[in-house]
Amino acid sequence: MAVIAILNSKGGSGKTTLAINLAGGLAAHGKNILLVDSDPQGSTTGWSFTREEQGITQPNVRSMPQPETLRTIDKEAYDHVIIDGSARLEELLTAALRIADAVLIPVRPSPLDLYASREVIELVWQEQKTRDRPLRYAVCVTQQIGGSILAREIGGAARELGVPLLEARMHHRLDYVRAAQLGMTVQEYQPLGKAAQETEQLVCELLNFVK
């Protein structure tokens, strides 16, 4: 069992898209998943309402936009808990970090976006120093456009900051947008599409990452 927090204090990084597709991908692997929406904007909760209208029950989604509610999660009841973190409220970021076993930091494929995410990276470093159990973390590139120069440069920026970078990446694809509008994951929307394939790569890498 692992609690995986998807965090970035910078808006527009692709947190919700990453969270819902990882949760759906893990559920497709037969895992019992709780997807927590801790963002007051409630994008993940809205997505789950659309799913409920279609009778889709997995993954289980709960809205928890308060720090004290995050602390009540029964981690032992699930194989994995995925937290879609708040972009703006440090109290919610900190509360998610406190219960997390691993953190994914979604970043658009630009060194500038990675540097702009340093705030949450430093929060992870601070949390690592204060706990007596491991806290793994990595940057996940989202919204990549092909093999652009910026996409290659982010690897050098990650090494400069001393942060790990997942090999699997999410590209800028309309399937992510269309699937979310329908209350679906990309694997449900286009099972043989490129977005579904890269989501599966992310899920497999994540399963190894949290072992």
ChimeraX attribute file (.defattr): number of C-alpha atoms within 10 A of each C-alpha:
attribute: neighborCount
match mode: 1-to-1
recipient: residues
	/A:1	16
	/A:2	18
	/A:3	24
	/A:4	27
	/A:5	26
	/A:6	28
	/A:7	31
	/A:8	28
	/A:9	21
	/A:10	20
	/A:11	12
	/A:12	13
	/A:13	24
	/A:14	21
	/A:15	27
	/A:16	24
	/A:17	22
	/A:18	24
	/A:19	25
	/A:20	27
	/A:21	25
	/A:22	22
	/A:23	28
	/A:24	25
	/A:25	25
	/A:26	24
	/A:27	18
	/A:28	17
	/A:29	12
	/A:30	10
	/A:31	17
	/A:32	18
	/A:33	24
	/A:34	24
	/A:35	26
	/A:36	26
	/A:37	27
	/A:38	28
	/A:39	23
	/A:40	17
	/A:41	12
	/A:42	17
	/A:43	16
	/A:44	24
	/A:45	20
	/A:46	16
	/A:47	20
	/A:48	27
	/A:49	14
	/A:50	16
	/A:51	20
	/A:52	13
	/A:53	10
	/A:54	12
	/A:55	9
	/A:56	14
	/A:57	11
	/A:58	18
	/A:59	22
	/A:60	16
	/A:61	22
	/A:62	15
	/A:63	21
	/A:64	23
	/A:65	19
	/A:66	16
	/A:67	17
	/A:68	12
	/A:69	13
	/A:70	20
	/A:71	14
	/A:72	10
	/A:73	16
	/A:74	10
	/A:75	15
	/A:76	11
	/A:77	12
	/A:78	15
	/A:79	16
	/A:80	22
	/A:81	26
	/A:82	25
	/A:83	32
	/A:84	28
	/A:85	28
	/A:86	27
	/A:87	21
	/A:88	14
	/A:89	16
	/A:90	15
	/A:91	13
	/A:92	24
	/A:93	24
	/A:94	18
	/A:95	18
	/A:96	25
	/A:97	25
	/A:98	18
	/A:99	18
	/A:100	21
	/A:101	19
	/A:102	21
	/A:103	25
	/A:104	23
	/A:105	25
	/A:106	29
	/A:107	28
	/A:108	25
	/A:109	27
	/A:110	21
	/A:111	19
	/A:112	13
	/A:113	15
	/A:114	24
	/A:115	15
	/A:116	15
	/A:117	21
	/A:118	15
	/A:119	13
	/A:120	20
	/A:121	23
	/A:122	11
	/A:123	14
	/A:124	21
	/A:125	12
	/A:126	11
	/A:127	15
	/A:128	17
	/A:129	11
	/A:130	9
	/A:131	10
	/A:132	7
	/A:133	9
	/A:134	12
	/A:135	20
	/A:136	16
	/A:137	25
	/A:138	19
	/A:139	24
	/A:140	25
	/A:141	27
	/A:142	23
	/A:143	20
	/A:144	18
	/A:145	15
	/A:146	9
	/A:147	10
	/A:148	11
	/A:149	11
	/A:150	15
	/A:151	20
	/A:152	13
	/A:153	13
	/A:154	22
	/A:155	20
	/A:156	12
	/A:157	16
	/A:158	17
	/A:159	11
	/A:160	9
	/A:161	12
	/A:162	9
	/A:163	14
	/A:164	14
	/A:165	18
	/A:166	17
	/A:167	12
	/A:168	18
	/A:169	22
	/A:170	26
	/A:171	20
	/A:172	15
	/A:173	13
	/A:174	10
	/A:175	18
	/A:176	23
	/A:177	14
	/A:178	14
	/A:179	19
	/A:180	23
	/A:181	14
	/A:182	14
	/A:183	22
	/A:184	23
	/A:185	29
	/A:186	28
	/A:187	23
	/A:188	15
	/A:189	18
	/A:190	16
	/A:191	12
	/A:192	11
	/A:193	12
	/A:194	16
	/A:195	24
	/A:196	22
	/A:197	16
	/A:198	17
	/A:199	24
	/A:200	20
	/A:201	16
	/A:202	23
	/A:203	21
	/A:204	16
	/A:205	14
	/A:206	19
	/A:207	12
	/A:208	9
	/A:209	13
	/A:210	17
	/A:211	7
